[in-house]
Amino acid sequence: MLKALSHETRLIILFMLAKREKTVTEIEGLLGLQQAVVSQHLARLRLEKLVDTRREGRLVYYAVASSEICSVVNSLQEVFCKAGC
């Protein structure tokens, strides 16, 4: 789990998902990254069971997998983003 959290982009994705669920397209737009890159990071987060998905029609929504993980992510954001992320 810590190795998955050690990548800045994955951590930022988790910070965003801790606020509310998002689609790949939404994350892409917010980070300015290509869809393939975002999907690769999300796949790693899913593998580590840090995020879950739900499908609504053609859209797949990603969210932090549990309230415990959300608490860890929020604590990390508090510690490492005092000046804002």
TITITI-949580 format. One line per field, with one value per residue: residue in three letters; x, z, y of N, C-alpha, C in turn. Coordinates in steps of 0.2 Angstrom, whole numbers. Atoms other than C-alpha are relative to their C-alpha. Last residue first. Example, Ala and Ser with C-alpha at 12.3 -4.5 7.8 and 13.67 -1.06 7.14 Angstrom:
lumtor = (ser	ala) $
npx = (-4	4) $
npz = (-1	0) $
npy = (-6	-6) $
capx = (68	62) $
capz = (36	39) $
capy = (-5	-22) $
cpx = (-4	4) $
cpz = (3	0) $
cpy = (5	6) $
END
This chain:
lumtor = (cys	gly	ala	lys	cys	phe	val	glu	gln	leu	ser	asn	val	val	ser	cys	ile	glu	ser	ser	ala	val	ala	tyr	tyr	val	leu	arg	gly	glu	arg	arg	thr	asp	val	leu	lys	glu	leu	arg	leu	arg	ala	leu	his	gln	ser	val	val	ala	gln	gln	leu	gly	leu	leu	gly	glu	ile	glu	thr	val	thr	lys	glu	arg	lys	ala	leu	met	phe	leu	ile	ile	leu	arg	thr	glu	his	ser	leu	ala	lys	leu	met) $
npx = (-2	5	1	2	3	-4	-7	-1	1	-6	-6	1	-2	-7	-3	1	-4	-7	0	3	3	-4	1	-5	-2	-3	-5	-6	0	7	2	7	3	5	6	1	6	-2	-4	5	4	-4	-1	6	0	-6	2	5	-4	-3	4	3	-4	-3	-7	-2	1	-4	-7	-1	0	-7	-2	-1	-2	6	5	2	6	6	2	4	6	5	2	5	6	3	0	-6	1	5	-3	-4	4) $
npz = (5	5	4	-5	4	5	-2	-5	3	4	-4	-3	5	1	-6	0	5	-3	-4	-7	-1	-5	-7	-5	-6	-6	-4	3	7	1	7	1	6	3	3	-2	-3	-7	-2	-1	-7	-5	0	-3	-7	-3	-1	-6	-6	-1	-2	4	2	6	0	-6	1	6	-2	-5	4	3	5	6	5	3	0	-7	-1	4	-3	-6	2	2	-6	-3	4	-1	7	1	-2	4	6	-1	0) $
npy = (5	1	-6	-6	-6	-2	0	-5	-7	-1	-2	-7	-5	0	-3	-7	-3	0	-6	0	7	3	-3	2	-4	4	-3	1	0	-3	-2	1	-3	5	-3	-7	0	0	6	5	-1	2	8	3	-1	4	7	0	-1	6	6	4	6	-1	1	-3	-7	-2	0	-5	-6	-1	4	-3	5	3	-5	0	5	-3	-6	2	3	-5	-3	5	0	-6	-4	-4	-7	-3	-1	-6	-6) $
capx = (-11	-12	1	-2	-2	9	2	-17	-16	-9	-22	-36	-28	-28	-46	-51	-43	-52	-69	-66	-62	-59	-70	-69	-84	-85	-96	-105	-121	-117	-103	-96	-77	-67	-51	-37	-38	-19	-24	-37	-24	-13	-27	-31	-13	-13	-30	-24	-9	-20	-32	-18	-14	-20	-23	-41	-46	-39	-47	-64	-62	-57	-73	-75	-80	-80	-68	-57	-57	-47	-34	-33	-29	-16	-8	-8	1	14	19	23	5	6	22	14	0) $
capz = (-15	-2	10	23	9	17	34	30	14	23	36	23	14	30	34	17	18	34	26	13	-6	-11	-26	-45	-56	-72	-86	-100	-90	-72	-67	-49	-45	-29	-24	-12	-15	-20	-37	-38	-34	-48	-60	-56	-60	-77	-81	-77	-89	-103	-102	-104	-90	-87	-69	-67	-85	-84	-67	-74	-89	-78	-68	-51	-33	-20	-8	-5	-24	-26	-13	-20	-37	-29	-21	-37	-46	-32	-32	-14	-11	-21	-12	5	0) $
capy = (105	119	126	113	100	86	84	88	78	63	64	65	50	40	44	40	23	20	26	13	10	28	32	29	30	20	28	18	16	19	8	8	7	4	13	8	-11	-12	-18	-4	9	1	1	19	24	15	23	40	37	30	44	57	69	87	83	90	85	67	65	70	59	44	47	54	50	64	72	57	54	71	66	49	56	67	52	42	57	59	41	35	30	14	10	12	0) $
cpx = (-5	3	-5	-1	-2	-2	4	8	1	0	6	6	-1	2	8	3	-1	5	7	0	-4	-4	5	-1	5	2	2	6	7	0	-7	-1	-8	-3	-5	-6	-1	-7	1	3	-5	-3	4	0	-6	0	5	-2	-4	4	4	-4	-4	4	4	8	3	0	5	7	1	1	7	1	0	2	-7	-6	-2	-6	-7	-3	-4	-7	-5	-2	-6	-7	-4	0	6	-1	-4	3	4) $
cpz = (-6	-5	-6	-4	4	-5	-6	2	5	-3	-4	5	2	-5	0	5	-1	-4	4	4	7	3	5	7	5	5	6	5	-3	-8	0	-7	1	-6	-2	-3	4	5	8	2	1	7	6	1	4	8	3	1	6	7	2	3	-6	-3	-6	0	6	0	-5	3	5	-3	-3	-5	-7	-6	-3	1	8	1	-3	4	6	-2	-1	7	4	-4	1	-7	-1	2	-5	-7	0) $
cpy = (2	-5	-1	6	6	6	3	1	6	7	2	2	7	5	1	4	7	2	0	6	0	-6	-4	3	-3	6	-4	3	-1	1	3	2	-2	4	-6	4	7	1	0	-7	-5	1	-2	-7	-3	1	-5	-7	0	0	-6	-5	-3	-6	2	0	4	8	3	1	6	7	1	-5	4	-5	-2	5	0	-5	3	6	-2	-3	6	3	-4	0	6	4	4	7	3	2	6) $
END
